[in-house]
Amino acid sequence: MTSNNAIPHDILPIPDRQHVGLTTYDAKDPNTKYPPIEPLRPPSGAPNILVILLDDVGFGASSAFGGPCHTPTAERLAANGLKYNRFHTTALCAPTRQALLTGRNHHSVNMGNITEMATSAPGNNTIRPKNKAPIAETLKLNGYSTAQFGKCHEVPVWETSPMGPFHQWPTGSGFEYFYGFIGGETNQWYPAIYEGTTPVEPDKTPEEGYHFTEDMTNKAIKYVRQQKALMPDKPFFMYFAPGACHAPHHVPKEWIDKYKGQFAHGWDRQREITFAKQKELGVIPADAELTARHDGIPSWDEMPDQLKPVLERQMEIYAAFLEHTDHHIGRLIDALTDLEILDDTLIYYILGDNGASAEGSLNGCFNELAMLNGMGGLETPEFLLSKIDDFGGPDAYNHYAVGWAHAMCTPYQWTKQVASHWGGTRNGTIVHWPRGIQSRGKVRSQFHHVIDIAPTLLEVAQLPHPTVVNSVQQAPLEGVSMVYSFNDASAAEQHELQYFEMFGNRGIYHKGWTAVTKHRTPWETGAVQTVAFDDDVWELYDTNTDWTQARDLSKQHPDKLHELQRLWLIEAVKYNVLPLDDRFAERVNPDISGRPQLIRGNTQILFGGMGRLSEAAIVNMKNKSFAVTAEITVPESGAEGVIIAQGGSVGGWSLYAKAGKLKYCYNFFGLKLFVTESTSPIPSGKHQVRLEFKYDGGGLAKGGDVSLYVDGQPVGTGRVDATEPMGFSADETCDVGFEAGSPVSPEYAPRDNKFSGEVEWVQIDLEKDDHNHLITPEERFKVAMARQ
């Protein structure tokens, strides 16, 4: 009988074994012999695997690496494991995640940027190549149980609707179970959650104690307990990826209060404090230099005194958010301990998928959507101060200031998005595996990159990289295993060459030398005039002697710089980095970028009960005139609840009924509500209700006039003074007959807001100006047929 260890693992799924031998006529015949069915398992000794990936946490944030944010779980794992202080990411979330999950460079798996900025160019189209199967698929087909919790930002935007397709969702990428959100960020109080591919709603409100990090941890604990209860001999691969600490920074107030007054010294002093602590912990060398703050980042002393209480609060919230997340990770670790499997579980605790985020503007923001829409000027210091007690809570969508992000990347230059410098790409990482690692509480300084995780997992599981997966011949892995360094601090590093690129920010590492050029600044968005790529200024660092990239040697060693620049270009050609693309607003527009659009044309029909429709799944009504018509049935008890809503409490619109009357609410970034109400209640029975919005024109974000109709008769008029030009949210959705997530209007609750009657259908029309306020059944049918 063949043992699992002798099963060939290079072709996946493992081919079925055919019985060859005597076939008897009667099963009772003593010569009847068949081998017993053996459930598929990986080679004996393969450990459980837990990969934890935090979001937007810089090298200098966690206390495990000298930062001000208390992370006792990270410290506990590090004390019984290893700290890697030269581990690198790609400088942005989705590219790092796809690189981690495939063991290939981000452009090699077509994730050169976030999914929302995909182009049709190879390297940037966000379509994972079939010849680069994810590690979860490989492990599953070798007998692992697989599950993902938290953030998934690898699904192409045109495939994020409830209709999929789902082949790049977690459950189509090797994970047997998924509980989390699809996209770059989510509201921690009102998350857009999927279980598998089915949208589900939180079981509590924020007021009842709900928070997504706690919720996903509860699900992960439940999963691992069930897995070990039913299949104790089968190892698991769990990918645990909280939305923390990506904006919005949401955390319960009692956690925030723990940090009150701890950041009054400001971000410049915080860098000095962290730097000294890092040397004390030994996570940077004693002779390392603290890099200078660039002129584009204001000093703490330059900030207005009236704003400083708000700035302090922003950092208190971020620190609380990180500690809160680490606490819940600790609960998961405790569950592994209780199951007596902690020592036999390889844990990666990666403190960030990139550097800390400088996307919150120089002042920080209460609602990051205003800033992302290019309207950050709405949030004056006076406004921010007036909201200081609401930061971090359910009414906020907050982000901290650039200066804090820079401090959280201590001791390095720059931040998230800046792939040229370590501030954007170096993330503290902890590896814990008592059965496989003899060293305890030690530091490892070999250079490594997130693409090295997949080959490491295969080596510890004693599995080869497959040559064929799902009938497709596989391309080689591009990372190297880290196992050689587990028990040998002095082992020569095996990852000697690595390119970096993001938004035109570029770098190359080769045997300790780095050549880098920063092309674009993270907090400068919109129509930014960038220099030509050939005019970028390159810097040269010998990180064998200059740990932090503090001393530019480009003038002293021009030949070395040219050598590395050529090497960067060779790697760029090899991995589909070219053509370089530093466009920003243009890449957001699918008409220019060349990616598919789920919704085309000027008309869309939706039906009652449809929900969790992302903005990419709804015809774009921004900066133009439109009409929304709904056919509803009103019960005798009267009309109440949501007919259709898009967005949430920090921006969006809703057509709903309140006390029988038809109402339209436009929520402008959570700053102001523009409400139009009908003059009389909607009668019981079947009716058509209609909203018409006549845009003022003359540019983006202008206002418009509102008209309401019931059965073609005018019933109310109103005015919206300003609109949101680009996007309502990264995660709030459009829902028909109810509203999921946070409510657009405070006139109804986040739960139990379903329309009291029936919503048969809703039709959205752009620039419709035939003055016919009714849609005939024939017209509706024509539109529906035309869209099939």
Summary of the structure (lengths in Angstrom):
residues: 788
radius of gyration: 27.6
end to end distance: 54.6
largest distance: 92.6
contacts: 2797
relative contact order: 0.13
helix: 26%
strand: 22%
